[in-house]
Amino acid sequence: MSLPTKDAALALLHQHVRDDYQRLHALMVATALEGYAQHFNEDTLLWYVTGLLHDIDFDEHPDTHPAPSLQWFKDWGYPPELIHAVESHAYGYHGFTTLPQTNLVACEEISGIFYAYRKMNPVRYGEMKPGSIKKKFKDGGFAAKIDRSTIELGCQHLGVGIDDHIANLVRFLAPLS
């Protein structure tokens, strides 16, 4: 099994994803997953690339995402952990039934809350107050399309509570500011 370098993965992202928000979303998720990989002493490149490429086919194939990318990843010889994580983040959509028990699930949806919070209150990610993010997390009307139950399920998988998860993400995302 092989992985692309960070630069090669970024080139793939730019080749397939045209939307600036989706590119930022991918970078946020990649950075968060890399932070957790360091925290848990796991393969940082594996999780960074997983985060960066998890929605690579969304712009081109929104009605079948992530099926096309899963095939690409298999064809490109990417590791099963990456393929499983990308498949499981689509739990409940387009017929995907792989249980969402990966680090990706904990970090993917919540990045939308961080993004929306920053649009409303333009502070650097690393300067965000975890308590303020937690209030927005609890407010179902804020970034209403974000599935909070999926984030909580991801936190259970990680073995961290939502408070610690938010604090970790403030710290992990700080370099993006």
PAVOMAR-850115 format. One line per 5 residues: number of its first residue (from 0); their letters; for each residue x, z, y of C-alpha. Coordinates in steps of 0.001 Angstrom, whole numbers, plus 500000, padded with zeros to 6 digits. Example, Ala and Ser with C-alpha at 12.3 -4.5 7.8 and 13.67 -1.06 7.14 Angstrom:
REM PAVOMAR-850115
0) AS) 512300,507800,495500  513670,507140,498940
***
This chain:
REM PAVOMAR-850115
0) MSLPT) 500000,500000,500000  501184,499260,503497  500257,500066,507064  500931,498128,510230  503063,499683,512929
5) KDAAL) 501259,501161,515918  502112,498044,517925  500832,495697,515212  497614,497734,514873  497141,497601,518643
10) ALLHQ) 497612,493815,518529  494915,493599,515823  492612,495722,517956  493102,493433,520963  492616,490356,518794
15) HVRDD) 489230,491519,517503  487856,493913,520135  487162,492502,523589  485176,495344,525156  487257,497744,527259
20) YQRLH) 485138,500768,526329  485494,500002,522606  489252,499687,523003  489402,503030,524810  487142,504564,522155
25) ALMVA) 489519,503332,519431  492520,504750,521288  490784,508105,521779  489878,508350,518102  493382,507282,517036
30) TALEG) 494954,509907,519288  492595,512614,518025  493259,511734,514386  497004,511678,514992  496704,515147,516523
35) YAQHF) 494864,516467,513488  497358,514796,511158  500170,516653,512937  498130,519872,512852  497513,519581,509087
40) NEDTL) 500957,518099,508294  499475,514789,507127  500583,511178,507611  500326,510608,511370  500708,506829,511172
45) LWYVT) 497962,506555,508545  495481,508494,510651  496471,506874,513952  495966,503386,512490  492702,504490,510860
50) GLLHD) 491380,505642,514221  492601,502591,516071  491080,500101,513627  487930,501924,512459  485614,499691,514554
55) IDFDE) 487759,496537,514558  484899,494341,513332  482109,495862,515441  482194,493283,518262  482261,490327,515877
60) HPDTH) 479965,491710,513137  477704,494446,514585  474983,493926,511970  477302,494343,508971  479993,496663,510365
65) PAPSL) 482192,497904,508720  481849,495636,505658  484021,492814,507058  486819,495163,508098  486769,496934,504740
70) QWFKD) 487442,493590,503066  490173,492785,505589  491830,496154,504952  491761,495524,501198  493156,492015,501674
75) WGYPP) 495896,493364,503942  496859,496005,501369  495920,499037,503483  495766,502435,501749  492589,503651,500061
80) ELIHA) 492456,506690,502400  492038,504392,505401  489416,502291,503638  487483,505371,502503  487539,506905,505994
85) VESHA) 486262,503724,507659  483576,503287,505008  482423,506897,505269  482103,506791,509061  479288,504256,508520
90) YGYHG) 477268,506657,506366  473584,505854,506672  474073,502429,508289  473848,498987,506687  473483,500532,503225
95) FTTLP) 476681,502611,503271  476315,505775,501213  479862,507165,501052  479563,510746,502248  481106,511287,505690
100) QTNLV) 483812,513740,504668  486896,512617,506557  488698,513550,509752  487397,510308,511259  483818,511577,511157
105) ACEEI) 484721,514710,513127  486504,512734,515853  484620,509452,516135  481254,510445,517620  482527,513285,519800
110) SGIFY) 484837,510919,521667  481658,509563,523292  480867,512999,524696  484368,513277,526155  484060,509792,527652
115) AYRKM) 480635,510493,529164  481810,513827,530538  484786,512138,532184  482534,509499,533770  480410,512281,535249
120) NPVRY) 483335,514565,536168  486516,512491,536583  489152,514957,535402  492004,514258,533038  491175,514869,529373
125) GEMKP) 493773,517609,529189  492194,519354,532210  488699,519464,530725  487283,522908,530074  486290,523290,526415
130) GSIKK) 483312,525454,527446  482002,522659,529676  482306,520116,526876  480548,522554,524518  477627,522823,526971
135) KFKDG) 477329,519036,527019  477566,518975,523222  474631,521391,523010  472602,519369,525555  470960,516691,523417
140) GFAAK) 469960,514796,526556  473600,514294,527538  475072,511221,525823  471856,511244,523816  472913,508569,521321
145) IDRST) 475753,510769,520020  474896,512183,516594  475784,515859,516874  474933,516592,513232  477576,514099,512087
150) IELGC) 480156,515807,514310  479216,519177,512831  479504,517761,509313  482958,516453,510216  483937,519885,511542
155) QHLGV) 482883,521441,508246  485128,518978,506437  488021,519853,508739  487379,523555,508303  487117,524168,512054
160) GIDDH) 484230,525338,514178  482937,523208,517029  484616,525468,519631  488038,525027,518041  487398,521330,517489
165) IANLV) 486629,520767,521167  489662,522808,522258  491864,520829,519853  490562,517534,521209  491191,518576,524821
170) RFLAP) 494784,519227,523790  495137,516127,521578  493635,513765,524184  495733,515100,527077  498327,512284,526808
175) LS) 495592,509701,527476  494846,511097,530902
***
